[in-house]
Amino acid sequence: MKKLLIYIIVIGLIFNIFISTTSSFNIEERKENIIILEDFDPLVDINITIDILAIRALDKIDLLSDPDFFLKIFINDEDFKSPKWRDTSNIYNCWSVTTDVPDDIENVKIKIELWDSNLLKNKLCDISSERNNDNNGYSIDIFYNIKTGIWFGDDYNIGDSSGYGRGCGSGDGSIYKKENDCEIWFDIYQNDFDNDNLPYWIETSVYETDPTINNIGDDSDQDGVPIEWEHRWGFNPLIWEDHQNFDPDGDSLNNTEEFITSEFGSDPYRKDIFLEIDYMKYENNSAQIEIFKKVKEIVKNPYHRRNIIFHLDLGEVDGGEEIPYDNDSSFEELLEHYQNYFTHNGEQSWKRGIFHYALIVDYCRPSGYGFSGDVYPHWGYIPGTNCFVLSKDLIERKSELFRKSDEYIFAYLFMHEMGHNFGIRFGNPMGCDLRGTSNPLRPSFWLFRNYKSVMNYQYTYLILDYSDGSHGKRDFDDWENIDLSWFEYVNSDPVDKSLMLL
């Protein structure tokens, strides 16, 4: 009996050990299965990269000097600090940070701060349209999703007024307040096995594409726009969509045109304007490309403060071409330049509904005006007006008269003539392009003095801005009335050429 009891105990111990070992193995196996299920990309160890593409000051932060910018970026529990960029208001292709993130946690927490360093103290710059209790809402706080490769929070891809991958401090309405407003351009992405910027999870669980094969350029729904663009902007790459006629931001660029210009920073949910500049090489062989690089930065700010992005092409696409010197350019010659240097005799006709066109010549009469390159009768700021010309003679005269540099005179005139391309013209409103508004001895000077706009000759070289209609009687809200479709090609009826005034 005693031996039987011992046998039973021994057998029981052996059974318990077996059960325990088996259970332990099953638990570990289940743990491994759980890890595999939660690894959002089993092909790679996931890391994310934040590229800072551009930093631009929209306010004059320091009256004595340009900013000394630096960045702080916080990714989950890590913090990163950039080098300083001293004494500059505009920086491009600035800095990049890459770090490893957990493969089984869906969202990565990110904060971006822009600072200006001076002798007294570091100042936080405003790069967010949000307002909260954290740093007064000056920073950008977002979550990056490693399942989809899309981020959300203070910046998001659908309907963000400042644009996806762009923070803008004036987006909170502080356009005319000094709040250290700046703009910052950035991109966030993760590594993936086939380098097509489509994360493993979205490929396998949603699009049913192969995560080991690069899908860039694929257009399975045959709507003319590839999978990577539709994914980035929240469209469905599996269903045909009418991108040729879809313009969600109302900037007169349809989605197909937004895709064509995407590498230059366009956004289908935020307004974009494109201007190509070609110029005449002067008789003394002095080119103007360096001046236009400065003009480019000056003229952007009034538009960018209102989240209308102004892209000036000085060679990024097809601009910046030198036109043969001519000491007196006739209107017929300007139309020839339009054909030869803008549309390239039809080879670049796709630009017609995307780009405006500026010609800088040595001399012409009038010395600056808008026109249409291909809509008869060309003059009169008719619908379809998509071009303007400025003469060196005009720039020199106004520079001397107002004691301002050539680049600032160019910037004022660029904004004025672009206003005509947007449909703001003589008689609409009444204070626009009236010669008497620049002469205090004329009634129109006093009648329209509240129209504080670059479109009013009284302020053309004093105010680099359109009016917002807030200045009292007979002011006009240019910003609310600009028509970004005015430059599109139309079949027009002849108009009175006398309306064509500088």
Protein Blocks (a to p, Z undefined) as FASTA:
>chain_A
ZZmmmmmmmmmmmmmmmmmmmmmmmmmmmmmmmmmmmmmblkbccddddddfbdcdfbdf
blkbccdddddddehjbccdddddehiabdchkbccdddddfkbfbacdddddddddfkb
ccdddfbfbdcfehnlmaccddddfklopaedjbcfehpanbghiacfklnopambcehi
acdddddddddfklnopafklmmmmnopafkbcfehiafkonopafklmmmnopafkbcc
dfklgcfkonopafklmmmmmmnopafkbccddddddddddfkopafklmmmmmmmmmmm
mmmmnopacdddehlmmgoiacdddfbdcfklmmmmmmmmmnnnolammmmmmbccdddd
fbdcdfbdcddfkbcehiaoighiabdcddfklmmmmmmmnopafklmmmmmmmmmmmmm
nopaghiafknopaklmpmkbfklmmmmmmccfklmklmmmbgcddehlnoghiacfklm
pcfklmpccddddddfklmcZZ
